[in-house]
Amino acid sequence: MDLDRSVPVWPQVAAELRKRLDAGRYPVDERFPGTVDIAAEFDVSQSTAQKAVAALRAEGRLYTILGQGSFVKGDESD
């Protein structure tokens, strides 16, 4: 994925991760990639990856278990 570095990058990373969640690439209740892995994949800083993951968490797409990481949240309407 080519990022437009002339604008904030974290929303672009969050949008790509959101697309992947929508496509079912990450199964419900499975561990979501860590910020170190996301930062490496997108060639961004770890703080940028953290902001992207925080945005998905704020949207209710992910939940976190302290000491274990972030996990994909399922659709509550199922």
C-alpha positions in Angstrom: 0.0 0.0 0.0 1.4 3.4 -1.0 0.8 6.0 1.7 0.4 9.7 1.0 3.0 11.2 3.3 1.7 14.7 2.7 -1.2 14.1 5.0 -1.5 12.3 8.3 -0.6 8.7 7.8 -2.4 7.0 10.7 -5.9 7.4 9.2 -4.6 5.8 6.0 -3.2 2.8 8.0 -6.5 2.6 10.0 -8.5 2.6 6.7 -6.5 -0.2 5.3 -6.8 -2.3 8.5 -10.5 -1.5 8.5 -10.8 -2.9 4.9 -9.1 -6.0 6.0 -11.4 -6.4 9.0 -14.4 -6.0 6.7 -13.0 -8.6 4.3 -12.7 -11.1 7.1 -8.9 -11.3 6.9 -8.7 -11.3 10.7 -11.1 -13.8 12.3 -13.3 -12.8 15.2 -11.7 -13.3 18.7 -8.3 -13.9 17.1 -5.3 -11.8 18.0 -4.9 -8.7 15.9 -1.4 -7.9 14.6 0.6 -6.0 17.1 1.7 -2.4 16.6 5.3 -3.5 16.0 4.2 -5.7 13.1 1.8 -3.1 11.7 4.6 -0.4 11.9 7.0 -2.8 10.0 4.4 -3.7 7.4 3.4 -0.2 6.5 6.9 1.3 7.2 5.6 3.8 9.7 6.5 4.6 13.3 5.1 2.5 16.1 3.2 5.6 17.4 1.5 5.9 14.0 0.5 2.2 14.3 -0.7 2.7 17.8 -3.0 5.6 16.7 -4.4 3.5 13.9 -5.2 0.6 16.3 -6.6 3.0 18.9 -9.0 4.4 16.2 -10.2 0.8 15.4 -10.6 0.2 19.2 -12.6 3.4 19.6 -14.9 2.3 16.7 -15.6 -0.9 18.6 -13.8 -3.1 16.0 -11.1 -4.4 18.5 -10.9 -5.1 22.2 -7.8 -5.4 24.3 -6.9 -7.9 27.0 -4.2 -6.5 29.2 -0.9 -8.2 28.7 -2.2 -10.2 25.7 -2.9 -7.7 22.9 -5.8 -6.6 20.8 -8.4 -9.0 19.4 -11.0 -8.7 16.7 -14.5 -8.0 18.1 -17.4 -9.8 16.5 -20.7 -8.3 15.3 -22.9 -8.1 18.3 -26.0 -8.5 16.2 -25.2 -12.1 15.2 
